[in-house]
Amino acid sequence: MEHFKVGEIAEKVGINVETLRYYEKIKIMPKPKRKESRYRYYDEMDLRRLLFIKRAKELGFTLKEIKELLNLKIESTATCGDIKHLAEHKLTDVEERIKDLKNIKNVLIKLIDQCVCEEVSSEECPILEVIEQNIK
């Protein structure tokens, strides 16, 4: 079985060493094993777990949700339906974020279209005025 030092496994996965240490701190990654020489090392299982975490993050799962997925993965009574439920919940979140982003896009388009004042000072910019209105 191949062993990796902290920098090696972080580079292989494409994350920072600090990120890996944070994952250990929040217990989404187990503490690394130690050799007789006291050097910390990671094995293939750790690599697979890190790759799983990275991929789940790319799919939009939060670290809390990823922890839940990992727990379901190792829990003997968990079913595929349990995991499907989490994925369905994530899909709902993503759809809501897309809707919010579309609304933001539409407002920005409207503001940009209304702004025909390229020569006017920034103090009179309607875009800034709209943003400031929402602060008050």
C-alpha positions in Angstrom: 0.0 0.0 0.0 1.3 3.4 -1.0 2.0 6.0 1.7 1.9 9.8 1.3 3.2 12.7 3.3 0.9 15.5 4.0 2.2 17.7 1.2 2.1 14.8 -1.3 -1.5 13.8 -0.7 -2.6 17.4 -0.7 -0.9 18.0 -4.1 -2.3 14.7 -5.5 -5.8 15.8 -4.6 -5.3 19.4 -5.5 -6.0 21.0 -2.1 -3.9 23.0 0.3 -2.2 21.4 3.3 -4.2 23.8 5.5 -7.4 22.5 4.0 -6.4 19.0 4.9 -5.5 20.0 8.4 -8.9 21.7 8.7 -10.7 18.6 7.5 -8.8 16.7 10.3 -9.8 19.3 12.8 -13.5 19.1 12.0 -13.2 15.3 11.9 -14.2 14.8 8.2 -10.8 13.2 7.8 -9.2 11.0 10.4 -5.9 11.9 12.0 -3.0 10.6 9.9 -1.2 7.5 11.0 2.4 7.7 12.2 5.4 5.7 11.3 8.0 4.5 13.8 10.0 7.6 12.8 7.0 9.7 14.1 6.3 11.0 10.6 2.7 11.4 9.8 1.5 9.6 6.6 -1.7 8.9 4.7 -2.7 5.8 2.8 -4.8 4.9 -0.2 -8.0 4.9 1.9 -7.2 8.5 3.0 -6.6 9.5 -0.7 -9.9 8.0 -1.7 -11.7 9.8 1.1 -10.1 13.1 0.2 -11.1 12.6 -3.5 -14.6 11.8 -2.4 -14.8 15.0 -0.3 -13.4 17.1 -3.1 -15.8 15.7 -5.7 -18.8 16.1 -3.3 -17.8 19.8 -2.7 -17.7 20.2 -6.5 -21.3 19.0 -6.6 -22.2 21.6 -4.1 -22.4 19.6 -0.9 -21.4 21.5 2.3 -18.8 19.9 4.6 -21.6 19.1 7.0 -23.5 17.3 4.3 -20.3 15.5 3.1 -19.8 14.3 6.7 -23.3 13.0 6.6 -22.7 11.2 3.3 -19.5 9.7 4.6 -21.3 8.5 7.8 -24.1 7.0 5.6 -21.5 5.3 3.5 -20.0 3.4 6.4 -23.2 2.9 8.4 -24.4 -0.7 7.9 -28.1 0.2 8.2 -28.0 3.0 5.7 -29.7 2.6 2.3 -29.3 4.1 -1.1 -32.6 5.8 -0.4 -31.0 7.7 2.5 -28.3 9.0 0.2 -30.9 9.8 -2.5 -32.8 11.9 0.0 -29.7 14.0 0.7 -29.1 14.4 -3.0 -32.7 15.4 -3.6 -32.4 18.0 -0.8 -29.2 19.3 -2.4 -30.9 19.5 -5.8 -33.7 21.7 -4.3 -31.0 24.0 -2.8 -29.2 24.3 -6.1 -32.5 25.0 -7.9 -33.3 27.8 -5.4 -29.8 29.3 -5.9 -30.2 29.2 -9.7 -33.5 31.0 -9.3 -31.9 33.6 -7.0 -29.0 34.1 -9.5 -31.4 34.5 -12.4 -33.2 37.2 -10.4 -29.9 39.0 -9.7 -29.0 38.7 -13.4 -32.3 40.3 -14.5 -31.9 43.2 -12.0 -28.3 43.8 -13.2 -29.4 43.7 -16.9 -32.2 46.2 -16.1 -29.8 48.5 -14.2 -27.1 48.3 -17.0 -29.8 49.0 -19.7 -31.0 52.0 -17.7 -27.6 53.4 -17.3 -26.8 55.7 -20.2 -24.7 58.0 -18.2 -21.2 57.1 -19.0 -20.1 60.7 -18.7 -22.0 61.5 -15.5 -20.1 61.5 -12.2 -20.3 58.4 -10.1 -22.2 60.3 -7.5 -25.1 60.4 -9.9 -24.9 56.8 -11.1 -28.3 55.2 -11.0 -26.7 51.8 -10.3 -25.1 53.1 -7.1 -28.3 54.8 -6.2 -30.3 51.6 -6.4 -27.7 49.7 -4.3 -27.8 52.5 -1.7 -31.6 52.5 -1.6 -31.5 48.9 -0.5 -29.1 49.7 2.4 -31.3 52.3 4.1 
